[in-house]
Amino acid sequence: MSLVGVTLPIDGLPLHQHREAVDRLAEAGIGEVSTGESNGLDGLSPLLLASAWRPELTLSVSVVSAFTRGPSIMASTAAALAEAAPGRARFGIGAGSDRIVQGWNGIPFDKPYSRVAHTLRVLRAALSGQRASAAAESAEALGIEDFKLARPPERPPALVVAALGPRMQRLAAAEADGVALNFLAAADLTTVRKAAADVPRALPEPMAVQARVFVVPGTGEGAELAARRMIAAYLTVPVYANYQRWLGRGEALAPMQAAWEAGDRAEAVRLIPDEVVHDLFLIGSPAECARRVREYTDAGVDIATLALLPPFGASLTPADHVDFLCDLARAL
């Protein structure tokens, strides 16, 4: 049975005031809470609070960059999540983007695939109580002399790889407990699966599929403009642009990307085709968005995590945000 989750924290709501919102979401049927890590809050703190308030929730760090946390700190972070939520913790790693890694953190964005693959292998060893040197080639590639967790978790977290292309998808299919997907339509899952259809799997359990699903309440120009602005901001970043080309939207998005590179942000937003907007964003009432969420779960998504984006120009309060997500969850 698929889980439906939500992204934390909720915009405009201080973290210490999240308890009522988390309670309401859980009671409406939300089964997972998820965080990212870029220029907002860290990827762990909101989940630890949510777990203390509602211990039945699945917790997903989705995702942290393999560049911006060193392997030993990442292993310690994953171990803390696993202790807080034994059997319910999912720890996602990805490359991130050149903007986050190099532009915001001053770390060279070199060989992202290799960095994620080696980090995954070292984490697997460390979280099982072994020394990092058990993943000898990967420990050497990361420059680790040796490392061993002082408190390996009794039940290690599921290790999830964020895949923005076929190589990462094949890595996830071969070695990860799950794959985390982003900015895709339900129909794109066919392309994603084909990339790894013939990959031998090293783990006994099937790979779980997580997808972040973007939701905009309401209809009209404000709702569409919010989606368009986010598409322009993200899908002009090289790693995301390449990902969309792989999914088959290269030609549709080329005019937007050209306008963005020329510095004409408004024109870039205008040039996004309507079909791309409605492929990648769920816009409308809770019932309409619930129908679209079912398209993802019917296509094989095991965890569909809702990320709510307010309509442009709308004064959506945190209570409005929670009301909409609760109504959507109940509609499912």
Long-range contacts (C-beta under 8 A, 24 or more apart in sequence): 2-297, 2-301, 2-302, 2-303, 2-304, 3-31, 3-32, 3-58, 3-302, 3-303, 3-304, 4-29, 4-30, 4-31, 4-32, 4-293, 4-297, 4-303, 4-304, 4-305, 4-306, 4-329, 4-332, 5-30, 5-31, 5-32, 5-33, 5-34, 5-58, 5-60, 5-303, 5-304, 5-305, 5-306, 6-30, 6-32, 6-33, 6-34, 6-305, 6-306, 6-307, 6-308, 6-325, 7-33, 7-34, 7-35, 7-36, 7-212, 7-305, 7-306, 7-307, 7-308, 8-33, 8-34, 8-35, 8-46, 8-47, 8-50, 9-35, 9-40, 9-41, 9-46, 10-318, 10-321, 10-322, 11-310, 11-316, 11-318, 11-321, 12-317, 12-318, 12-321, 13-318, 13-321, 15-41, 15-45, 15-46, 15-49, 18-46, 18-49, 18-50, 18-53, 19-49, 19-53, 21-318, 21-322, 22-49, 22-50, 22-53, 22-54, 22-57, 23-53, 23-54, 24-322, 24-326, 25-322, 25-325, 25-326, 25-329, 26-54, 26-56, 26-57, 28-325, 28-326, 28-327, 28-329, 28-330, 29-329, 29-330, 29-332, 30-57, 30-325, 30-329, 31-56, 31-57, 31-58, 32-57, 32-58, 32-59, 32-60, 32-303, 32-305, 33-57, 33-58, 33-59, 33-60, 34-59, 34-60, 34-61, 34-62, 34-210, 34-212, 34-305, 35-60, 35-61, 35-62, 36-62, 36-63, 37-61, 37-63, 37-64, 37-65, 37-68, 38-96, 38-100, 38-104, 39-100, 39-104, 44-77, 44-80, 44-81, 47-81, 47-84, 47-85, 48-80, 48-81, 48-84, 51-84, 51-85, 51-88, 52-84, 55-85, 56-88, 57-85, 57-88, 58-85, 58-88, 58-89, 58-90, 58-303, 59-84, 59-85, 59-88, 59-89, 59-90, 60-90, 60-92, 60-160, 60-180, 60-210, 60-303, 60-305, 61-90, 61-91, 61-92, 62-90, 62-92, 62-160, 62-162, 62-180, 62-210, 62-212, 62-305, 63-92, 63-93, 63-94, 63-160, 63-162, 63-180, 64-91, 64-92, 64-93, 64-94, 65-93, 65-94, 65-95, 65-96, 65-100, 65-101, 66-93, 66-94, 66-95, 66-96, 66-112, 66-115, 66-116, 66-119, 67-95, 67-96, 67-101, 67-105, 67-107, 67-109, 67-112, 67-115, 68-96, 68-100, 68-101, 68-105, 68-107, 71-119, 71-122, 71-123, 71-126, 71-132, 71-142, 71-144, 71-147, 72-126, 72-132, 72-144, 72-147, 74-119, 74-123, 75-122, 75-123, 75-126, 75-127, 75-147, 75-149, 76-149, 78-123, 78-127, 78-156, 78-157, 78-159, 79-127, 79-149, 79-151, 79-152, 79-153, 79-156, 81-157, 82-127, 82-153, 82-155, 82-156, 82-157, 83-151, 83-153, 86-153, 86-154, 86-155, 87-155, 89-155, 89-157, 89-158, 90-157, 90-158, 90-160, 90-177, 90-178, 90-210, 90-303, 91-123, 91-157, 91-158, 91-159, 91-160, 92-160, 92-161, 92-162, 92-178, 92-180, 92-210, 93-119, 93-120, 93-123, 93-159, 93-160, 93-161, 93-162, 94-161, 94-162, 94-163, 94-164, 94-168, 94-180, 95-162, 95-164, 95-168, 95-239, 97-237, 97-238, 97-239, 97-240, 98-237, 98-238, 98-239, 99-237, 112-239, 113-167, 113-168, 113-171, 114-141, 115-142, 116-161, 116-162, 116-168, 116-171, 117-171, 117-175, 118-142, 120-159, 120-161, 120-171, 120-175, 120-176, 121-175, 122-147, 123-159, 124-159, 124-175, 126-152, 127-152, 127-153, 127-156, 127-157, 127-159, 128-152, 128-156, 158-208, 160-208, 160-210, 163-192, 164-239, 164-240, 164-242, 164-243, 165-242, 165-243, 165-246, 166-195, 166-196, 166-246, 169-195, 169-196, 170-195, 170-196, 170-199, 172-196, 172-207, 173-199, 173-201, 173-207, 174-199, 174-200, 174-201, 174-202, 175-202, 175-203, 176-203, 176-207, 177-203, 177-205, 177-207, 177-208, 178-207, 178-208, 178-209, 178-210, 178-302, 178-303, 179-207, 179-208, 179-209, 179-210, 180-210, 180-211, 180-212, 181-209, 181-210, 181-211, 181-212, 181-301, 182-211, 182-212, 183-212, 183-214, 183-234, 183-235, 183-240, 183-243, 183-244, 183-280, 184-211, 184-247, 184-280, 185-279, 185-280, 186-292, 186-295, 186-296, 186-298, 186-299, 186-301, 187-279, 187-299, 188-247, 188-248, 189-296, 189-299, 189-300, 189-301, 191-246, 191-247, 191-248, 193-300, 208-302, 208-303, 209-300, 209-301, 209-302, 209-303, 210-301, 210-302, 210-303, 210-304, 210-305, 211-296, 211-301, 211-303, 211-304, 211-305, 212-305, 212-307, 213-282, 213-292, 213-293, 213-296, 213-304, 213-305, 213-306, 213-307, 214-280, 214-281, 214-282, 214-307, 214-309, 215-281, 215-282, 215-283, 215-289, 215-306, 215-307, 215-308, 215-309, 215-324, 215-325, 215-328, 216-281, 216-282, 216-283, 216-308, 216-309, 216-310, 216-311, 217-284, 217-285, 217-286, 217-289, 217-308, 217-310, 217-311, 217-316, 217-320, 217-324, 218-283, 218-284, 218-285, 218-311, 218-314, 219-283, 219-284, 220-311, 221-312, 222-311, 222-312, 222-313, 222-314, 223-283, 223-284, 223-311, 223-312, 224-277, 224-283, 225-269, 225-311, 225-312, 225-313, 226-309, 226-310, 226-311, 226-312, 227-277, 227-280, 227-281, 227-283, 227-309, 228-269, 228-270, 228-272, 228-277, 229-269, 229-312, 230-281, 230-309, 231-256, 231-272, 231-276, 231-277, 231-280, 231-281, 232-256, 232-260, 232-265, 232-268, 232-269, 232-272, 236-260, 236-261, 236-268, 249-276, 249-279, 252-276, 281-309, 286-324, 286-327, 286-328, 286-330, 286-331, 287-331, 289-328, 289-331, 290-328, 290-331, 290-332, 293-328, 293-332, 294-332
